Amino acid sequence: MLDELGWERQGDGTRVKDGEPLQLFYVESSPNREKRNDIAYLIQQQLSEVGIEVDIEIYADTFDVVMDRSDNHLHGVSNVSGDPDILRSFYHSNAIPTAEQWGHNHTHYSSDELDQLFVDGLEALDEEERLAIYDEIQTYVQDEVLGLPVYVFPYTVASSSRVDGIAFDTLGYPLFYDASVGQ
């Protein structure tokens, strides 16, 4: 596909089109939360196999780079929710970060059509209608390649047999409110 788009392989394996290298800028934060730095290097390795260079920069604070400068192509993000409206925080136009406003729309993608789908999803009272809207949103996000799900980080919880009362919420997180330690 890259060949068809005019990205020619060079002797060193990288690709160039019209004198410009095919190069991406990947920003990640430190510490290595949820193994994101490791994932960045894995993506770098895999993309190099098809001739795409990936420059990775690890920052203690990615705010200036991701939010203010917004010159990165890739950035690891994660969130969890029991409601599909969580996607709005990543892809709605009003979530585009600026120097003055925090936001999770790191792609800086803006679409009136997608924004309206989010409004429709928020306003839908019928569960099946709401599900259909969020299915449409997910299809839109996939078709436009606004984000690529990479993995779900496994959290491990272990306890002694003397511990009672640990419960788990609908997302799988432990609830310790009623936990106690017996003899």
C-alpha positions as CSV (number, residue, x, y, z in Angstrom):
1,M,0.0,0.0,0.0
2,L,2.8,2.4,0.8
3,D,4.4,1.7,-2.6
4,E,1.1,2.5,-4.3
5,L,0.9,5.8,-2.4
6,G,4.4,6.8,-3.7
7,W,6.5,6.0,-0.6
8,E,9.6,4.5,-2.1
9,R,11.9,2.3,-0.1
10,Q,15.5,3.5,0.2
11,G,18.6,1.4,0.6
12,D,18.4,1.6,4.4
13,G,14.8,0.3,4.4
14,T,13.2,3.7,5.2
15,R,10.6,5.3,2.9
16,V,10.7,8.6,1.1
17,K,8.2,10.5,-1.0
18,D,9.1,13.7,-2.8
19,G,12.3,13.9,-0.8
20,E,10.5,13.7,2.5
21,P,11.0,10.7,4.9
22,L,8.0,8.8,6.2
23,Q,8.5,9.7,9.8
24,L,6.2,9.8,12.8
25,F,6.7,11.6,16.1
26,Y,5.6,9.5,19.1
27,V,5.2,11.2,22.5
28,E,5.0,9.3,25.7
29,S,5.2,10.1,29.4
30,S,7.3,8.8,32.2
31,P,7.0,6.9,34.4
32,N,6.1,3.9,32.2
33,R,2.5,3.8,33.2
34,E,0.7,0.7,31.9
35,K,3.8,-0.2,29.9
36,R,3.1,2.6,27.4
37,N,6.8,3.3,26.8
38,D,7.3,-0.4,26.0
39,I,4.4,-0.3,23.6
40,A,5.9,2.8,21.9
41,Y,9.1,1.0,21.3
42,L,7.2,-2.1,20.1
43,I,5.3,0.1,17.6
44,Q,8.5,1.7,16.5
45,Q,10.0,-1.7,15.8
46,Q,7.0,-3.0,13.9
47,L,6.6,0.1,11.8
48,S,10.3,0.1,10.9
49,E,9.8,-3.3,9.3
50,V,7.6,-1.6,6.6
51,G,9.9,1.5,6.3
52,I,8.2,3.9,8.7
53,E,10.6,5.8,11.0
54,V,9.2,6.5,14.5
55,D,10.9,9.0,16.7
56,I,10.0,8.5,20.3
57,E,10.4,11.1,23.0
58,I,9.6,10.4,26.6
59,Y,8.7,13.4,28.8
60,A,8.0,13.7,32.5
61,D,5.1,15.9,31.5
62,T,3.5,15.6,28.1
63,F,1.2,18.6,28.5
64,D,3.3,21.1,26.6
65,V,3.9,18.7,23.7
66,V,0.5,17.0,23.4
67,M,-1.7,19.8,24.5
68,D,0.0,23.0,23.5
69,R,2.3,22.2,20.6
70,S,0.3,19.3,19.2
71,D,2.9,18.4,16.7
72,N,3.0,14.7,17.6
73,H,1.5,11.9,15.5
74,L,1.2,9.2,18.1
75,H,0.5,9.3,21.9
76,G,-0.7,6.6,24.2
77,V,-4.0,7.2,26.0
78,S,-6.2,5.1,28.2
79,N,-9.4,5.4,30.0
80,V,-12.1,3.1,31.3
81,S,-15.8,3.6,31.7
82,G,-19.0,1.6,31.8
83,D,-20.6,4.0,29.4
84,P,-19.8,4.4,25.7
85,D,-20.0,8.2,26.0
86,I,-16.4,8.0,27.2
87,L,-15.6,8.3,23.5
88,R,-16.8,11.9,23.5
89,S,-13.9,12.9,25.7
90,F,-11.5,11.6,23.0
91,Y,-13.2,12.6,19.8
92,H,-15.6,15.6,20.3
93,S,-14.5,18.9,18.9
94,N,-14.9,20.6,22.3
95,A,-12.3,18.2,23.8
96,I,-9.5,19.5,21.6
97,P,-6.8,20.6,23.9
98,T,-5.3,24.1,23.7
99,A,-2.8,26.1,25.8
100,E,-5.9,27.3,27.7
101,Q,-8.1,24.2,27.9
102,W,-7.4,20.6,28.9
103,G,-8.8,18.0,26.6
104,H,-8.3,14.4,25.6
105,N,-8.9,14.9,21.8
106,H,-5.2,14.5,21.1
107,T,-5.9,13.9,17.4
108,H,-7.3,17.5,17.2
109,Y,-9.9,16.0,14.9
110,S,-13.1,18.0,14.4
111,S,-16.3,16.9,12.7
112,D,-19.7,18.4,12.9
113,E,-21.2,15.0,12.0
114,L,-19.3,13.2,14.7
115,D,-20.1,15.9,17.3
116,Q,-23.8,15.6,16.4
117,L,-23.7,11.8,16.9
118,F,-22.3,12.4,20.4
119,V,-25.2,14.9,21.1
120,D,-27.7,12.3,19.8
121,G,-26.1,9.6,22.0
122,L,-26.4,11.8,25.1
123,E,-30.0,12.7,24.4
124,A,-31.2,9.2,23.5
125,L,-33.4,7.8,26.2
126,D,-34.2,4.5,24.5
127,E,-31.5,2.0,25.2
128,E,-31.6,0.3,21.8
129,E,-31.5,3.7,20.0
130,R,-28.6,4.8,22.2
131,L,-26.7,1.6,21.4
132,A,-27.3,2.1,17.7
133,I,-25.9,5.6,17.9
134,Y,-22.8,4.5,19.7
135,D,-22.3,1.7,17.2
136,E,-22.4,4.3,14.5
137,I,-19.8,6.4,16.5
138,Q,-17.5,3.4,16.8
139,T,-17.8,2.7,13.1
140,Y,-17.0,6.4,12.3
141,V,-13.9,6.4,14.6
142,Q,-12.7,3.1,13.0
143,D,-13.4,4.3,9.4
144,E,-11.5,7.6,10.0
145,V,-8.7,5.7,11.9
146,L,-8.9,8.3,14.7
147,G,-7.5,5.8,17.2
148,L,-6.2,2.3,17.3
149,P,-7.0,0.1,20.3
150,V,-3.8,-1.7,21.2
151,Y,-4.5,-3.8,24.3
152,V,-6.4,-3.9,27.6
153,F,-4.0,-3.8,30.5
154,P,-4.5,-6.7,32.9
155,Y,-4.8,-5.7,36.5
156,T,-4.1,-8.4,39.0
157,V,-5.5,-8.5,42.5
158,A,-4.5,-11.1,45.0
159,S,-5.4,-11.4,48.7
160,S,-4.9,-13.7,51.6
161,S,-7.5,-16.3,52.4
162,R,-8.0,-14.4,55.6
163,V,-9.4,-11.4,53.7
164,D,-13.1,-11.2,53.3
165,G,-15.5,-8.8,51.6
166,I,-13.6,-7.8,48.5
167,A,-16.0,-7.1,45.7
168,F,-15.6,-6.0,42.1
169,D,-17.4,-3.2,40.3
170,T,-18.9,-3.6,36.8
171,L,-15.5,-2.7,35.2
172,G,-13.6,-5.3,37.2
173,Y,-12.0,-2.9,39.7
174,P,-11.7,-4.1,43.3
175,L,-13.9,-2.5,46.0
176,F,-12.4,-2.6,49.4
177,Y,-15.2,-0.8,51.3
178,D,-16.5,-4.0,53.0
179,A,-13.1,-5.8,53.2
180,S,-11.9,-7.1,56.5
181,V,-9.1,-9.3,57.7
182,G,-10.0,-12.3,59.8
183,Q,-8.0,-14.6,62.0
